[in-house]
Amino acid sequence: MTDNPFTMDISKKEIPETGLSDEANKAWGWDKLVPPTTKKQEVKMPVVSNEARYTPSGTQVKTPFIIKKTEFTPLEPGVYEAKIVSVEVIENTFEPGTGKMTLQIGLDLGEGVQRRAYCNPSLGPKSTLARWIQALWGEVPDELDISRLVGQLCRIMVVNKTTKAGQASDRVTELLAPKKARVSPVPLKDEEELPF
């Protein structure tokens, strides 16, 4: 055996736990390891860090992990055009450990401006999500596959607020239907006929 900390001895009858899911074990090929009965063998675990990642075949791919300093600038209160770019259910950050979940909706306003909207994952008659779905689709379905929201154009209502730390911030309070395209009729000249 070498001094590599990312090696393991699989000469025992059992393969050590990798801590990965079954799908990840299959992707990395760990599910194909069969412990030998007599011979010691070294298996190299991939090292995953902020500088490198590995493909399932074990090939190293360099991926830089760069964090840029940014400053948050609150939006002015008002209504903005947006596109829903992500929807996920997360643990309620206001009541951690309670098992309560929150729907987080990622919104792209263009020009690098993004915001999130939050609501309870409920379609009850008085729920915020039901109100937003009604505004976007005109009706509330009996069941909602949240992935159907991704790509939806909408408008959002933004208000300003001050955080507990005294910093200026903004909050998305409403998702509204997107603006409808207005088509103005083009007047026909006297001698023109309709094409149908």
N, C-alpha and C positions, 0 to 999 in steps of 0.2 A: 504494500500500500504506500501511496505517496503522502506527503504532508498537506495535500490539497484539502481544505476544510469542506469542500463541496463534493466529496466522494463518500460513498457508503459501501460497506461490506455486505454483499448479498449472498454470502456463502451459507447463511443461516436458512432455515426452512421458510422464513417469512420475509416479505419485503417490507421495509420500514415505511411508515406513513409519510406521504409527501406533503400532506396538508392541502392538497388540491382536490377539486371536485372530480367526479368520475369522467366528465367530459374533458377537463383539462389533462387528466392523466392519460386519456386516450390520445389527445392532441399531441402531447409530448412523447408518447410512445411508452410511458411507464407501465401501462397495462399489459405490455408484451413481455415484460421481464419475468423470467422463470428462474427462481433461485437454483443454482447448481447444487448438487449434493456433496461433492467432494472438493471441488476446486474453488479457491478464493478468486473473486472477480471484482474489479473496480468499475463503478458506474459513476460518471460525472454528472452532477446536477447542474443545470444551467444557472448562471449567476445573472440575476435580473437587477439592474440598478438604473439610475437616472442616465447612465452613459451608454448602456447597451441592452438590447433585447435579443431573444433567440427565436428562430422559427422552429416548428415541430421537428425538422430534420437536424436541429442543433447548430445551424448556421447563425453566426453572430451578425446582427444588424445594428449599426451605430445609429442612435437616435438622440440628438441633443435635447436636453430638458432646460428650456430657457424661460425665465420668468421676467417680464418687463414691469417696471414701475409704472403704475397708472394712477390717475387722480379721478375720483368720482365727481361728476358734475350733475347735480339734479336737473331734471327736465323742468321746464316751465309748466305750470298747471294747464291742462287742456286735453284735447283729443288728438291722437296720433294714429297714422296708418301703421300697421304691423303685420307680421306673418308669424304664425305659431311654428316654432322650429323644434320644440321638444315638449314631451308631456311625461311626467313620471310621478309615481306615488312614493312619498318620503315620510319619514317619521316626523310627527308634529314637533317642531323645535320649541314651541311655547310650552309644551307639556311632555318633555322627554321622559321615557321610561313607562309611559302609560299605555303604550300600544296604539295610541291614536295616530291616524295617518292623515296626511295632507296631500293634495294634488298640486304639483308645481308645474306651471306652464311657462316654458321659455319662449320669449318673444323677440323677434329681430325687427328693429325699426329702420334699418338701413344705415349706411355710413358708419358702421361699426358700433352702433348704439343698440344695446340689448337690455331687456328688463325681464322680470319674472312676475307672474301673477299667481296668487295662492287661493285655494278654496278647499272646502271639505269634499271628499269624493262621494257625494250623495246626489241623487236625482230627485230628492223629495220636492214637493210643490213649493216650499219656501227656500230651497237651497240656492246658493250663489251659482253653483255649477249649472243647475237647471235653468236659471235666468240667462246665463251666458249662452248655453246651447240653444235656447229659444231665440235669442238675438241672432245667433250665427246661422242656424238652420231653419228657423221658423216653427220648429216643433221639437219636443223632447221625446227621444225614443224610450222604450221600456228598458232597454239595455244599451250600454255605451261601451264600445271598444275605444279606449282613450287614444290609441294610435291613429284613429281616423281624424283626429284633430290636427295632426302634424301636416303642415303645408297649407292650412286654412288661412286665408287672408281675413283680416279683421281691422277694427279700429279699437284703440284702448283709451280709457279715460285715466289721466294721471293727476294726482293731487300732491301737494308738498306737505312735508311733515318734518318734525325735528326729533331726532333720536334721543334716547335717555342720556346719551353722552353730550347732547347739545349740538350735534352736527346736522346740517341741512341734508335732507333726503327727499326721495319721492316714492310714491306707491301707486301701483296700478289698482284701481278700484272697480273698473268695469271692462268687460269685453263686449264690443258692439259689432253689429253687422258692418261689413265693408261698404264703402260708398259704391253705389250702382253707377255704371257708366251711363252718361247722358248722351243720347244720340239725337242731334237736332235734324229735322228733315231738310233735305236739300230741295228747294223749289225747282220744278221742271220748267223748261222754256216752252213756250206755246207750241212749237213745232215738234218737240220730242214726244215719243210714245213710251209707254211703260214697257219694259223688256219682257213681260209675261202676259 
